Amino acid sequence: MAQPPVNTERAAFRRRTAWLTALSAGALTATLLVSGCGGEPSRPPAAPGPVATPTPATTANLRLPLNAYLPTPEDQATGEYLVYRVQQHCMRGFGFRYLPHLTGEYVATTVATWREYESRRYGISDRAIAAERGYHLDKDPGGSRAPQIATALSLPEREVLSGRKADGRASSTPVRGTPVPRGGCAGQAERTVYADDAEAARRGNDLVARLRHEAFERSRSDPRLAAVNRTWSSCMRGKGFAYRDPDAALEDPRWDLRSARPSREEIAVATADISCKLRVNLLGVNFAVEAEYENAAINDHTPELEKVRTHNASDTARLPRLMQRYDRAPRPS
């Protein structure tokens, strides 16, 4: 997935990080995000209410309750793409050629990247992927675009993009005879795509990320998960593999997940892993338990979350008009 330019678009990068953390189950990333949040200590969480346990063959169509308070993957990727397009147009106004390889493909390939991670919330869950790649992630689900980072830009280009001089001071003099907008082209792009809601959107997505993380961690210590993990482990022993839970199978030190191809043994374990998950309904149990804790979090934070939903709806409503205006590279001056 293409990364935003270094030291610019900080708000956009924080928003993407919060969104991706909210979708993924990565405890380390979530812990880092949560540790940086200020505010009042969380109140004791409510007790979860029961949720019906589905019997899914994959996690692809499962939607946890807090997903309702996040932009869809398509909307999030479209907003990010538009931020880049507006930056392009702004930079072109100063005579600079910026992000020359950006195309509309960005949205689809970025969504594919995020869906790859989301599909592994409870470990691998797709038989075909396991048979082909074992526990390996797609090498480049986000495509092969080469991002243009700030360190590759000239000093004037960096100043126009970020709105700051090399010493960190805000730009106060014209560049090439044109005044630099507040916050540079990155700031102008944020205001264009997200209006004045950028900071509110960031806080809202941070809240959802924190609640998702807390619900996930609470679900990990639920006795129902311990029970289904034991049943899964017994199933795996019956296939000749000794692992206490799916995480242990994924983290087996024999797997070189940075290699180009998985070993035959890794593929054998991964396919057995999914077979046992389906036999004991591990995916369904994980989903139902986590959904219960998320529902409890929603009950505890309904007013704040409704504000998040309102901000997201406002941002989403602007996307079609902005796509009509900016979904193309600026013409050379």
Disulfide bonds with the S-S distance in Angstrom:
Cys90-Cys185 2.04
Cys235-Cys276 2.11
